[in-house]
Amino acid sequence: MRRKPKTADLYVERIIGASADTLVPHYLMACYAYYVEDDPLISDQLFDHITKRLINELPALTHPHKDLITMDDLIAGTGYALTYPSIVMGAVRDMRGGLQKGTLK
C-alpha cells in the first residue's frame, strides 16, 4: 500500500515553481494551517523557502491578496498576525482532503 504524504510539500513545490504569484496563497494557507489550526500543511523547510522567495519577489507579484502580507511579517518569519480571507480557509480544507484521499498530484 502506498503511504500518503504527511505534508503537501511536493504538490506545493510544483505549483510555486510554475508561477511566482502562487507564493502568496500558499504562504497564507501555510500560515493559517500553522497558526490558526495548529496543524502544519507544509514542512518548516518549505515554509522558509516560500518566505525567502516572497522577501525577494513580493513587490513584483500581482496576486490580489499580496497586500495581506507585510515585509515585517516575512522578515520576522511569522504570519501570526495575518488576516485570512475565507478562500484561504477553504483552500486549506480542500488541500487537507486531497492529502487524506491521496489525490494531490
Backbone as a chain_set.jsonl record, in Angstrom:
{"seq": "MRRKPKTADLYVERIIGASADTLVPHYLMACYAYYVEDDPLISDQLFDHITKRLINELPALTHPHKDLITMDDLIAGTGYALTYPSIVMGAVRDMRGGLQKGTLK", "coords": {"N": [[0.845, -1.181, 0.0], [0.539, 2.215, -0.842], [2.04, 4.875, 0.92], [0.488, 7.721, 2.306], [1.345, 11.143, 1.854], [2.566, 13.202, 4.542], [2.668, 15.902, 4.489], [1.942, 18.605, 2.233], [4.093, 19.155, 0.602], [5.408, 18.304, -1.896], [3.43, 18.772, -3.812], [2.94, 21.548, -3.439], [5.495, 22.6, -3.98], [5.705, 22.088, -6.713], [3.633, 23.687, -7.732], [4.348, 26.343, -6.917], [6.69, 26.539, -8.28], [5.89, 26.811, -10.868], [4.56, 29.236, -11.053], [5.223, 32.36, -9.774], [3.351, 34.036, -8.535], [1.757, 32.317, -7.118], [2.997, 31.959, -4.74], [1.961, 33.662, -2.833], [-0.812, 32.81, -2.087], [-0.126, 30.27, -1.118], [1.629, 30.793, 0.955], [-0.116, 32.178, 2.682], [-1.966, 30.12, 3.165], [-0.311, 28.233, 4.426], [0.41, 29.636, 6.734], [-2.11, 30.001, 7.94], [-2.853, 27.317, 8.439], [-0.849, 26.584, 10.24], [-0.762, 28.584, 12.329], [-3.447, 29.118, 13.052], [-4.934, 26.689, 12.904], [-3.144, 25.018, 14.116], [-1.828, 22.893, 12.918], [0.38, 21.996, 10.807], [0.607, 22.441, 7.268], [2.567, 22.316, 5.378], [6.103, 21.553, 5.304], [8.522, 22.932, 7.647], [10.845, 23.644, 6.327], [10.028, 24.105, 3.664], [8.251, 26.197, 4.105], [10.06, 28.164, 4.992], [11.516, 28.471, 2.632], [9.527, 29.506, 0.88], [8.993, 31.881, 2.226], [11.49, 33.229, 2.015], [11.62, 33.54, -0.768], [9.396, 35.203, -1.129], [10.239, 37.521, 0.213], [12.073, 38.486, -1.596], [10.557, 38.651, -3.963], [7.966, 39.68, -3.604], [7.251, 42.494, -4.093], [7.0, 42.609, -6.895], [4.949, 40.907, -7.539], [1.559, 40.119, -8.542], [-0.669, 39.117, -7.304], [-3.953, 39.255, -5.909], [-4.153, 39.162, -3.104], [-1.752, 39.915, -2.042], [-1.283, 42.186, -0.545], [-2.0, 41.549, 2.009], [0.151, 40.513, 3.226], [2.965, 41.526, 4.957], [6.22, 43.027, 4.675], [7.506, 43.09, 7.101], [6.332, 40.904, 8.449], [7.345, 38.828, 6.88], [10.146, 39.099, 7.164], [10.378, 38.667, 9.888], [9.658, 36.067, 9.879], [7.171, 35.009, 10.404], [3.632, 34.498, 10.339], [1.757, 35.112, 12.123], [0.054, 37.271, 12.841], [-1.571, 37.742, 10.677], [-4.389, 38.53, 8.535], [-6.909, 36.489, 7.315], [-8.461, 35.74, 4.29], [-11.627, 34.224, 3.54], [-11.385, 32.398, 1.46], [-8.89, 31.29, 1.766], [-9.151, 29.658, 4.012], [-10.945, 27.739, 3.031], [-9.368, 26.675, 0.98], [-7.292, 25.488, 2.41], [-8.721, 23.51, 3.757], [-9.586, 22.003, 1.535], [-7.108, 21.171, 0.513], [-6.168, 19.603, 2.607], [-8.078, 17.576, 2.502], [-7.424, 16.471, 0.005], [-4.878, 15.498, 0.643], [-5.542, 13.533, 2.537], [-7.076, 11.787, 0.979], [-5.246, 11.119, -0.89], [-5.126, 12.37, -3.333], [-3.791, 14.612, -4.226], [-1.87, 15.866, -6.766]], "CA": [[0.0, 0.0, 0.0], [1.283, 3.464, -0.917], [1.841, 5.766, 2.069], [0.047, 9.075, 1.986], [2.284, 12.123, 2.4], [2.115, 13.908, 5.74], [2.535, 17.309, 4.133], [1.666, 18.859, 0.818], [5.313, 19.751, 0.057], [5.661, 18.028, -3.312], [2.389, 19.461, -4.567], [3.161, 22.991, -3.348], [6.737, 22.909, -4.698], [5.401, 22.082, -8.142], [2.78, 24.842, -8.039], [5.09, 27.604, -6.796], [7.714, 26.533, -9.315], [5.273, 27.17, -12.143], [4.096, 30.629, -11.046], [5.617, 33.064, -8.552], [2.175, 34.593, -7.865], [1.163, 31.318, -6.223], [3.659, 32.037, -3.43], [1.079, 34.396, -1.923], [-1.829, 31.977, -1.444], [0.451, 29.146, -0.377], [2.127, 31.355, 2.209], [-1.286, 32.418, 3.531], [-2.509, 28.818, 3.57], [0.617, 27.626, 5.386], [0.282, 30.376, 7.989], [-3.408, 29.674, 8.536], [-2.796, 25.948, 8.954], [0.081, 26.517, 11.368], [-1.069, 29.485, 13.448], [-4.854, 29.062, 13.456], [-5.358, 25.308, 13.108], [-2.086, 24.322, 14.852], [-1.624, 21.646, 12.179], [1.089, 22.442, 9.601], [0.245, 21.897, 5.958], [3.835, 22.077, 4.695], [7.248, 21.464, 6.211], [9.185, 24.184, 8.012], [11.828, 23.963, 5.294], [9.331, 24.695, 2.527], [7.751, 27.494, 4.56], [11.205, 29.082, 4.954], [11.809, 28.719, 1.208], [8.486, 30.403, 0.374], [9.21, 33.176, 2.872], [12.656, 33.868, 1.395], [11.242, 33.97, -2.123], [8.494, 36.348, -1.033], [11.029, 38.697, 0.571], [12.696, 38.973, -2.825], [9.661, 38.761, -5.114], [6.641, 40.231, -3.289], [6.894, 43.756, -4.761], [6.694, 42.422, -8.32], [3.819, 39.996, -7.717], [0.282, 40.777, -8.835], [-1.768, 38.395, -6.656], [-4.82, 40.215, -5.212], [-4.018, 39.109, -1.64], [-0.37, 40.193, -1.635], [-1.267, 43.263, 0.441], [-2.218, 40.982, 3.348], [1.459, 40.086, 3.724], [3.889, 42.652, 5.084], [7.636, 42.682, 4.691], [7.844, 42.832, 8.503], [5.953, 39.511, 8.722], [8.269, 37.939, 6.168], [11.473, 39.185, 7.778], [10.262, 38.021, 11.202], [9.432, 34.639, 9.655], [5.919, 34.608, 11.029], [2.379, 35.003, 9.807], [0.858, 35.012, 13.269], [-0.918, 38.366, 12.933], [-2.217, 37.957, 9.382], [-5.831, 38.397, 8.336], [-7.09, 35.468, 6.289], [-9.746, 35.718, 3.594], [-12.294, 32.918, 3.66], [-10.911, 31.489, 0.416], [-7.713, 30.589, 2.306], [-9.657, 28.597, 4.892], [-11.476, 26.699, 2.165], [-8.266, 26.045, 0.252], [-6.61, 24.608, 3.373], [-9.615, 22.352, 3.936], [-9.533, 21.193, 0.317], [-5.792, 20.541, 0.404], [-6.133, 18.51, 3.606], [-8.882, 16.495, 1.943], [-6.614, 15.836, -1.028], [-3.831, 14.715, 1.312], [-6.157, 12.351, 3.146], [-7.527, 10.876, -0.074], [-4.132, 10.793, -1.776], [-5.447, 12.858, -4.675], [-2.951, 15.75, -4.637], [-0.947, 15.423, -7.824]], "C": [[0.893, 1.248, 0.0], [0.98, 4.33, 0.298], [1.416, 7.145, 1.599], [1.042, 10.064, 2.581], [1.697, 12.827, 3.612], [1.943, 15.393, 5.477], [2.299, 17.421, 2.627], [2.895, 19.409, 0.093], [5.487, 19.526, -1.443], [4.673, 18.769, -4.202], [2.668, 20.97, -4.601], [4.432, 23.393, -4.096], [6.496, 22.985, -6.203], [4.6, 23.327, -8.54], [3.583, 26.141, -7.984], [6.226, 27.68, -7.81], [7.178, 26.991, -10.65], [4.851, 28.637, -12.201], [4.438, 31.283, -9.712], [4.412, 33.642, -7.815], [1.514, 33.594, -6.914], [1.886, 31.247, -4.876], [2.725, 32.668, -2.402], [0.021, 33.486, -1.304], [-1.231, 30.821, -0.652], [1.108, 29.59, 0.919], [0.959, 31.569, 3.179], [-1.876, 31.105, 4.038], [-1.617, 28.161, 4.629], [0.516, 28.316, 6.743], [-1.027, 30.046, 8.699], [-3.372, 28.284, 9.164], [-1.949, 25.869, 10.223], [-0.404, 27.331, 12.566], [-2.511, 29.4, 13.931], [-5.27, 27.63, 13.788], [-4.357, 24.489, 13.929], [-1.808, 22.942, 14.244], [-0.953, 21.989, 10.843], [0.669, 21.694, 8.346], [1.488, 21.553, 5.146], [4.956, 22.03, 5.726], [7.797, 22.849, 6.537], [10.165, 24.613, 6.928], [11.161, 24.623, 4.086], [8.762, 26.057, 2.898], [8.874, 28.53, 4.508], [11.566, 29.448, 3.518], [10.809, 29.711, 0.606], [8.689, 31.808, 0.939], [10.383, 33.921, 2.232], [12.341, 34.352, -0.021], [10.336, 35.19, -2.072], [9.247, 37.623, -0.651], [11.614, 39.32, -0.691], [11.698, 39.326, -3.924], [8.333, 39.463, -4.864], [6.328, 41.536, -4.035], [6.469, 43.587, -6.225], [5.471, 41.544, -8.567], [2.522, 40.775, -7.906], [-0.91, 40.094, -8.153], [-2.622, 39.373, -5.834], [-4.696, 40.212, -3.688], [-2.612, 39.447, -1.162], [-0.299, 41.28, -0.576], [-1.564, 42.781, 1.86], [-0.911, 40.592, 4.009], [2.37, 41.3, 3.79], [5.331, 42.152, 5.064], [8.087, 42.396, 6.127], [7.501, 41.399, 8.894], [6.975, 38.554, 8.113], [9.645, 37.932, 6.827], [11.472, 38.523, 9.15], [10.048, 36.514, 11.07], [8.151, 34.13, 10.277], [4.716, 35.201, 10.302], [1.32, 35.012, 10.883], [-0.254, 36.056, 13.244], [-1.661, 38.632, 11.627], [-3.735, 37.875, 9.479], [-6.018, 37.455, 7.157], [-8.449, 35.592, 5.62], [-10.34, 34.311, 3.644], [-11.822, 31.921, 2.601], [-9.692, 30.693, 0.893], [-8.16, 29.422, 3.182], [-10.19, 27.432, 4.072], [-10.391, 25.96, 1.416], [-7.476, 25.1, 1.162], [-7.435, 23.346, 3.578], [-9.539, 21.425, 2.725], [-8.192, 20.477, 0.174], [-5.657, 19.4, 1.413], [-6.938, 17.308, 3.107], [-8.122, 15.743, 0.867], [-5.48, 15.007, -0.444], [-4.396, 13.422, 1.878], [-6.556, 11.315, 2.096], [-6.399, 10.433, -0.99], [-4.349, 11.289, -3.19], [-4.667, 14.102, -5.089], [-1.95, 15.243, -5.643], [0.074, 16.491, -8.092]], "O": [[1.872, 1.325, 0.743], [-0.18, 4.506, 0.67], [1.931, 7.664, 0.609], [1.534, 9.854, 3.69], [0.485, 13.025, 3.702], [1.167, 16.066, 6.156], [2.442, 16.458, 1.874], [2.749, 20.068, -0.936], [5.696, 20.487, -2.184], [5.054, 19.328, -5.231], [2.636, 21.589, -5.665], [4.447, 24.419, -4.775], [7.035, 23.862, -6.878], [4.871, 23.941, -9.572], [3.507, 26.954, -8.905], [6.673, 28.773, -8.16], [7.928, 27.504, -11.48], [4.791, 29.219, -13.284], [4.005, 30.826, -8.654], [4.438, 33.735, -6.588], [0.789, 33.993, -6.003], [1.433, 30.549, -3.968], [2.7, 32.259, -1.242], [-0.039, 33.397, -0.078], [-1.777, 30.433, 0.381], [1.137, 28.83, 1.887], [1.034, 31.189, 4.348], [-2.242, 30.996, 5.208], [-2.113, 27.601, 5.607], [0.534, 27.655, 7.781], [-1.049, 29.837, 9.912], [-3.814, 28.101, 10.298], [-2.303, 25.164, 11.168], [-0.452, 26.825, 13.687], [-2.767, 29.595, 15.12], [-5.884, 27.382, 14.826], [-4.681, 23.392, 14.386], [-1.585, 21.964, 14.957], [-1.642, 22.244, 9.855], [0.414, 20.49, 8.365], [1.477, 20.629, 4.333], [4.771, 22.422, 6.879], [7.57, 23.811, 5.804], [10.301, 25.803, 6.642], [11.684, 25.6, 3.549], [8.789, 26.978, 2.082], [8.667, 29.648, 4.036], [11.885, 30.601, 3.226], [11.2, 30.645, -0.095], [8.571, 32.8, 0.219], [10.277, 35.113, 1.941], [12.75, 35.443, -0.418], [10.485, 36.11, -2.875], [8.919, 38.699, -1.15], [11.644, 40.542, -0.83], [11.966, 40.213, -4.735], [7.637, 39.811, -5.818], [5.226, 41.671, -4.566], [5.654, 44.362, -6.724], [5.006, 41.449, -9.702], [2.402, 41.928, -7.49], [-2.055, 40.468, -8.409], [-2.075, 40.228, -5.137], [-5.101, 41.179, -3.044], [-2.312, 39.277, 0.02], [0.644, 41.305, 0.216], [-1.392, 43.54, 2.814], [-0.868, 40.364, 5.218], [2.532, 42.019, 2.804], [5.612, 41.0, 5.395], [8.955, 41.552, 6.345], [8.277, 40.744, 9.59], [7.41, 37.597, 8.753], [10.237, 36.871, 7.024], [12.454, 37.888, 9.534], [10.235, 35.771, 12.033], [8.051, 32.957, 10.636], [4.798, 36.283, 9.722], [0.126, 34.929, 10.595], [-1.393, 35.748, 13.595], [-2.32, 39.664, 11.498], [-4.287, 37.241, 10.378], [-5.365, 37.603, 6.124], [-9.478, 35.555, 6.294], [-9.612, 33.328, 3.778], [-11.86, 30.714, 2.836], [-9.487, 29.555, 0.47], [-7.606, 28.327, 3.097], [-9.918, 26.272, 4.382], [-10.479, 24.746, 1.233], [-7.044, 24.034, 0.726], [-6.897, 22.239, 3.571], [-9.441, 20.207, 2.873], [-8.143, 19.317, -0.236], [-5.091, 18.353, 1.098], [-6.522, 16.162, 3.273], [-8.166, 14.514, 0.817], [-5.153, 13.941, -0.965], [-3.809, 12.352, 1.72], [-6.392, 10.113, 2.304], [-6.556, 9.496, -1.773], [-3.827, 10.71, -4.143], [-4.86, 14.602, -6.198], [-1.246, 14.269, -5.377], [0.942, 16.315, -8.947]]}, "num_chains": 1, "name": "protein.A"}
